[in-house]
């Protein structure tokens, strides 16, 4: 695992302060049965995701999070075992004929460090909406907004200097948010 010099420096600083460096991961795969429909034209498209293999991979990390659909939550929990389920509530969400509005998304999380006592298990923030206008180049359905990413990092117990892997970078929104978070350069107690 190659680390950039600034990540290595923060990891050394964390160790000198008696703080461990954690390995963290986030997975936001295509939801079961949706891969080809939503991502068939994306250059990273590799077919349906084997969620059992994905969960086995997540279990190798100190802390991890998995986004899924509300229709797939029970199946995901059967694979992950009992974990904390968070809710990303979307004030603006498109309607689907014969299905209503999917106004929330479950996020299963196993934190690496205990969360703050005031950290809420819900967040209400709208995704980028391009329903009625052209999508910008590079747009990927399901891209997470910056406020979601910050909330996710807090639930993971992330600190600058930790190693973070976005297993499905798609739009790079989460990866870019991590780079901003990690660039803070200060160790949070």
Secondary structure, DSSP 4 states (H G I P E B T S, - for coil): ----HHHHHHHHHHHHTTPPPPEEEEE-PPPTT-HHHHHTTSTT--SS--HHHHHHHHTTSSEEEEE--TTTHHHHHHHH-S-EEEEEE-SS--EETTTEE--EEEEEEE-SSPPPTT--SEEE-PPP--TTSPPPTT--TTPPPHHHHHHHHHHHT--TTSEEEETT-TTSHHHHHHHHHHTT-----
